[in-house]
Amino acid sequence: MGIVFKQSLNNSIITYLGFGIGALNTLVLYLNFMSPKYYGLIQVILSASLVLNPILAFGVPNTLVKFYSSFKDSTTIDGFLTMMLLLPLALILPVGLITFLGYEAIGDFLSRENPIVKGYIWHIFFIGMAMAYFEVFYGWARVQMKSVFGNFMKEVFSRVMVFIMLFLLYFDVISVELYIHIMVGVYIFRTIVMKVYAYRLHAPKLVFNFPENTRNILVYSTLIILGGSVAVVLLEVDKVMINQFIEIENVAYYSVAGFIAMVIAVPSRSMHQITYPMTAELLNKRDTQGLQRLYQKSSLTLFIISGLLFLLILLNLDDMYNLMPDAYRNGYIIFVWLGLAKLYDSLMGNNNSILYNSDYYRAVLILGVLLAVMTILLNLWLIPKFGLNGAAIASFSALFTYNTLKIIYVKLKFGMTPFTQETFIAAILIFGTGVLFYLVNFPFHSILNIILKGLLITIFYVVILYRFRISEDVYELLFKYIKKIR
């Protein structure tokens, strides 16, 4: 777990750098440099592209990680990698043809409530295609245990480009229309750069002698499309569906609260980059004890870190919203629901890695499809009834149900859960810290209030963690830094 923690920490630094730039873009520049109407439009385009992404990728990023370590000779590896490069085309080409032939029908459906969306169907397709192949090349690098550069391109590069484009927009160097066109080019360029990097790690050799277990690989890839689609539907479909029922400006308001909640998920995303291939290797070796150790330690570490982030945001949320334009200040309830969903997500540890790399992925994917349908139905019911809060409640309900069932499934099939005695101690710490600091308020400027309250919360939380050694991994890291300071 030490190597996992160290590499996850490196990825976390990059991811938080990206989120820092993203926060500046989302919470300052977008809100002041672009109208809510066009900000909402961009969020609809990106969310629809993200929904399309796992379909066009044909499950290849997951398939790469699951099967790569099982091949030993170079010829078989090259044949496998050749198949991984070609497989996405099996869906990209027909989906492109459907988009061409059904452009009007697709446009009419997506622009039912907001006609402005209709002119951007091809933008959605090309961004979705670029995202799909980016993930393929990112997976190519990850199986070589090289995830940092890909993480940088994914989390930092695109946000830096958005930062630059927003300033060009503000100074009237480009129009909003040109901004959206350039955005497509940024995603395509990012994919090309990732491709060059991946090929430098392992140069491709086109070998059409595919592995003996090709049928199993194709079945897995086909089914993992459902898994990837389910995950994205649970996270992104709410924005697309808000566009279907209420004014597109509301997508912008919802996206701001959603972005704030997404900060809680950063440690999980960072740790996932390294635990995914490690989990696949442990499963291939049938190392049950090592798998359980990784499962429980990753869960506890993520829960502790995400719990602190949840508290820092929740207890400072009023001051944060005071810094934003009035139109964006009604997202408190949205954050609470989405933030709780992300906090529960952190408890999962490497649960997804275990399921998607095991022989039990079929049942979980079928279960996921049913829950994706439940998410859509909940949004259909709750958005017209409760607006943006309804979308947040629908997302929380679906994610809570989905994650709970996955924990139960791993328990039934592997005889292990992510919970230990320390998990419940950490939960008490999170709840107790929240109660203790809920009524602590300062009468200063919002920025100073956030800094002061954030420092007090962090010091209290870290001291308790260190004093009672709730997590050995966190304790060792704190001990190392305290020793350096001394």
VENZIDA-V54527 format. One line per field, one symbol per residue. ss: DSSP state (H for helix, E for strand, L for the rest). psi: psi as a letter, one per 30 degrees, with the letter a starting at -180 (. if undefined). A space follows every 50 residues. Layout:
ss=???
psi=???
This chain:
ss=LHHHHHHHHHHHHHHHHHHHHHHHHHHHHHHHHLLHHHHHHHHHHHHHHH HHHHHHHLLHHHHHHHHHLLLLLHHHHHHHHHHHHHHLHHHHHHHHHHHH HLHHHHHHHHLLLLHHHHHHHHHHHHHHHHHHHHHHHHHHHHLLLLLHHH HHHHHHHHHHHHHHHHHHHHLLLLLHHHHHHHHHHHHHHHHHHHHHHHHH HLLLLLLLLLLLLHHHHHHHHHHHHHHHHHHHHHHHHHHHHHHHHLLLHH HHHHHHHHHHHHHHHHHHHHHHHHHHHHHHHHHHHLLHHHHHHHHHHHHH HHHHHHHHHHHHHHLLHHHHHHLLLHHHLLLHHHHHHHHHHHHHHHLLLL HHHHHHLLLLHHHHHHHHHHHHHHHHHHHHHHHHHHLHHHHHHHHHHHHH HHHHHHHHHHHHHHLLLLLLHHHHHHHHHHHHHHHHHHLLLLLLLHHHHH HHHHHHHHHHHHHHHHHHLLLHHHHHHHHHHHHHHL
psi=feeeeeeeeeeeeeeeeeeeeeeeeefdeefffkleeeeeeeeeeeeeee eeefeffhgeeeeeeefeffkeleeeeeeeeeeeefeffffeeeeeeeee egeeeeeeefgeejfffeggeeeeeeeeeeeefeeeeeeeeefghjfeee eeeeeeeeeeeeeeeeeeeeggelleeeeeeeeeeeeeeeeeeeeeeefe ejkkjjjgilleheeeeeeeeeefeeeeeeeeefeffeeefeffelkfef eeeeeeeeeeefeffeeeeeeeeefeeeeeeeeefhieeeeeeeeeeeee eeeeeeeeeeeeeefgeeeefffllefgghgeeeeeeeeeeeeeeeffbh eeeeefgaggfeeeeeeeeeeeeeeeeeeeeeefegbeeeeeeeeeeeee eeeeeeeeeeeeefgklfklefeeeeeeeeeeeeeegegjkkgakeeeee eeeeeeeeeeeeeeeeeghekeeeeeeeeeeeeee.
